[in-house]
Amino acid sequence: MSFELDLALPVLKEPVDQMREGLKAGGFRSEAVAPHPVQAFQATRKEAEFQARLDTIAKLYGIAAAMRLKTERDILSRVCRAPGLPSSMVGLETVLGTDETIEFEDVLNDPQERPDMPLIPVHERMEARLGL
């Protein structure tokens, strides 16, 4: 008997370092909430648009071009800088074609401007990431 949960439940592997991560108001309860329905709709819409673009490219240029574009998207979505340094994801935006438009997320959704963002030096974040 198998079943799927809609919630992504976090698992505590080690004690939370509250000096580096900051105080969490709700603990695991605040992390285990389901995403907002609009966020889920936007994610499926963007994926459907990309799939439609892949289908068009496959019909025009062949399946190899579509596979290459999908592979480039997968590789460029994993590229990131060291913790504490902002990642711009310019390559991913170029592959997806979103580099020519300015949307709400580009202007008003900068994570560096959040007031609840803990200010932790880069070296301490790397030590925490590497387990030193």
C-alpha positions in Angstrom: 0.0 0.0 0.0 1.5 3.3 -1.1 0.3 6.9 -0.9 1.7 10.3 -1.6 1.6 13.3 0.7 1.0 16.8 -0.7 3.3 18.3 1.9 7.1 18.3 1.8 8.0 17.3 5.4 11.4 18.3 6.5 13.6 15.8 8.4 15.9 17.0 11.2 19.3 15.5 10.6 21.2 17.6 13.1 20.5 20.4 15.6 19.6 23.7 14.0 22.4 26.3 14.4 20.2 29.3 15.4 23.2 31.7 15.4 23.8 31.1 11.7 20.2 30.3 10.5 18.3 32.7 12.7 15.3 32.0 14.9 12.5 30.2 13.2 9.1 31.2 14.5 7.1 28.0 13.8 9.9 25.4 13.6 9.0 22.6 11.3 5.4 23.6 11.0 6.3 26.7 9.1 8.5 24.7 6.7 6.0 22.0 6.0 3.2 24.1 4.6 2.1 23.4 1.0 2.9 26.0 -1.6 0.3 28.5 -2.5 -2.1 27.4 -5.3 -1.0 30.3 -7.5 2.7 29.3 -7.2 1.8 25.7 -8.2 -0.3 27.0 -11.1 2.6 29.3 -12.3 5.1 26.5 -12.1 2.9 24.2 -14.2 2.2 27.0 -16.7 5.9 27.7 -17.1 6.7 24.0 -17.6 3.9 23.7 -20.1 5.2 26.7 -22.0 8.7 25.3 -22.1 7.3 21.9 -23.2 5.4 23.6 -26.0 8.5 25.4 -27.1 10.4 22.1 -27.1 7.7 20.5 -29.2 7.9 23.4 -31.7 11.7 23.2 -31.9 11.6 19.4 -32.3 9.2 19.8 -35.3 11.3 22.6 -36.9 14.9 21.5 -36.2 14.6 17.9 -35.1 14.6 16.0 -31.8 18.4 16.6 -31.3 17.9 20.4 -31.0 15.1 19.9 -28.5 17.1 17.4 -26.4 20.1 19.8 -26.4 17.9 22.7 -25.2 16.4 20.5 -22.4 19.9 19.4 -21.4 21.2 22.9 -21.3 18.2 24.0 -19.1 18.9 21.1 -16.7 22.6 21.9 -16.4 22.1 25.7 -16.1 19.4 25.3 -13.4 22.0 23.6 -11.1 24.7 26.2 -11.4 25.0 28.4 -8.4 27.6 30.4 -6.5 29.0 29.9 -3.0 26.5 30.4 -0.2 25.9 34.1 0.6 26.7 35.3 -2.9 23.8 36.0 -5.2 23.4 33.8 -8.3 22.1 35.7 -11.3 21.3 32.6 -13.5 21.9 34.6 -16.7 22.6 31.4 -18.7 19.3 29.8 -17.6 17.4 33.0 -18.4 18.9 33.1 -21.9 18.0 29.4 -22.6 14.5 29.9 -21.4 14.1 33.2 -23.3 13.2 35.3 -20.2 16.2 37.6 -20.5 14.3 40.0 -22.8 11.3 40.7 -20.6 11.0 42.5 -17.3 8.5 40.9 -14.9 7.3 41.4 -11.3 9.8 38.9 -10.0 12.7 40.8 -11.6 12.0 44.0 -9.8 10.3 43.3 -6.5 11.4 39.8 -5.5 15.0 40.3 -4.7 15.9 37.9 -1.8 18.8 40.1 -0.7 16.3 42.9 0.2 14.2 40.8 2.5 14.2 42.1 6.1 14.2 38.6 7.6 17.2 37.5 5.7 20.0 36.6 8.2 23.3 38.5 7.5 25.9 35.7 7.8 29.4 36.1 6.4 30.3 34.0 3.4 33.0 32.1 5.2 30.6 30.9 7.9 28.1 29.8 5.4 30.7 27.7 3.5 31.8 26.2 6.8 28.2 25.2 7.6 27.7 23.8 4.1 30.9 21.7 4.2 30.3 20.7 7.8 33.5 22.2 9.2 
